[in-house]
Amino acid sequence: MRRLAILLVLLVPASASASDGALLAAKERYLPAAQSAYANTPDGAQARYDAGRDLVEAVLAAGPVSPGRRALRADLLLRGRVQVARAEALDRDDGFRSAASLSPLPGNGAGVGPRRPDAGLARRLAAAAATVDGAVGVWVHELGSGRYAGYQAETPFAAGSTVKLGALVAGLRASPRPERGRWWYDVRQIGFWSSNLAANRISDELGYGAVGDGLRRLGMTSSTYPGPYRATTAWRPPGAHSRVTTARDLGRALYRLHAGAHGDSRALRLLGFSRRQAIVALRVLASAQPVGDNAGLLRPWLRDASFAEKNGWLSDTRTTATIVYDGGRATIVVVEVFRPGITYAEAKRLGGYVLAAAGLR
């Protein structure tokens, strides 16, 4: 026992010394960028965010330090987080929170894939789509029964932020324990408030190949993530946008994430996830903050339901891809609408009609 005690005494200072060295190395490498001045432009905000995030992650990776270095550690973390917060203030509306906790895992079973086409539901969805002036894509899939229908579900629409699901998957796959990984903060911001900064950091550092692989693993075979999209004045979706998706792609993605989180082995194999990774992915999507446009097209009509969702909005396109959890029932509902000048109020009304057609309202 005495030898063990002596050994522990010798090891603890050595470990602290190694962490102190890593902390000083992080300071030397990453603090200068985190102290730099950046313009309040898209490029400046991204550079500020990346510098702050790099400093924070390097300090955290250094591990526990000796008492004499704790003040330095706290100061470096603060400096990095201040830069991140300043960049995020330029990237989002007021009301969002970066430090929010995750929602509990929604749902109570994996459900089944789309296996029962419902012609009556398809007719009702077409009638709902006809209520709005614009192009519409819809997908509805009831997970308990496998009942499904769509309207223009394979038509490409501008994806907006919805294909950030590929970045989310890439970030989660980078670590077997995502909550301890380098990308955990970024993944959560994609889910919380659809952070452009976080998605760009993941795609830039892990590579667009990893994001594209994430889309394929989700089953989003018609979706693209080529980079920034362009504004459009065309009337035919997706207009001049090069970043596109379909209602069917988004429905497949949500089903795989839900099924994987609830233990479906095939879904986990397709995603390349452990169940732990799938669970945190679904919890992140269930933690989307309903602020402004991120409230989506369905949530305002269903006050007592729970949701796991990804929204996207542009000047000409509104998209909500969500799993509605209500009364023990889980239903995937995807609504896309395109028209130059389309308003949130118009798109939201369409969402209400789709919910009614699906028997959810």
Summary of the structure (lengths in Angstrom):
residues: 361
radius of gyration: 22.5
end to end distance: 68.4
largest distance: 81.3
contacts: 1289
relative contact order: 0.13
helix: 52%
strand: 13%
